[in-house]
Amino acid sequence: SLISEAEYQALKVPNALTHFPADLADRALEYSGIYEDGWVSEHSFAVLAPKQGSRFLVVKGMVPQIDAPNFRNTLTVSIDGKEVAKQPLALGAFDIKLPVEPSSARHRVDLVFDRYQVLPGEDGRPTGARIDFLGYADE
């Protein structure tokens, strides 16, 4: 490990991701499967810590129409390995708001899409959706 356990525990973990790519540059953020422009692969995660008073985990984003006009997928959200939601998604915007227990501890939030599309042109990245907000909120 590059840092000690004490240094790891002292990191101020973010409570939300909302500004891409700036939020991904936070050295205290652990994540995978999230691209700098907010697109997410079929399996991604971020380690986030609720701020005081947070009552919800919120996932906002958009499923793009790339080829199939009737594309659908399902998003499974897990916190610390425990499934907390399974939400069918159609094309377009989505906003998922999940109640959570009050906590100040860091939590691994996993997003798993059962299907993905490939971004067009030379981009070619697999994506389940674009995320506009992933994190904890009071309302």
C-alpha positions, 0 to 999 in steps of 0.5 A: 500500500502507498499509504498507511491504514491510519492515513487511509482512515484520515482521508476526507472521502467525498459524499457525492460525484457531480462535477466531471472530471473534477470530482474524479481528481480527488485523491481521497476518492476510490472508484472504478468504471467511471469515465472522466466525462461521466459515462459509466461502464456496465460495472462501476463503483465509488467509495463515498461517505455521507455528510451529516444529515444525509438521508438518501443515496441518489443516482441521477443520470441518462441512458442514451439512445445510440442504436436501438430505439427500444433499448432498456437495461436494469440498474442494480445499486449495492452499498457495501455489497448489499443490494439496495435497489434494482431499477429498470431503466428506459432511454432518457433521464432517470433519478433514483432516490434511496433511503439510507440509515444515518452514518458517517462511515465510508461506503462502497456504492456499486452500480451494475447495469445488466446491459450496455451500449457502445458509444458511437464513432471512434469512442467505442467505450461500453456504457450503461449510462451517463451519471450526472450525480452519484452520492448522498443527499439530505432531500 
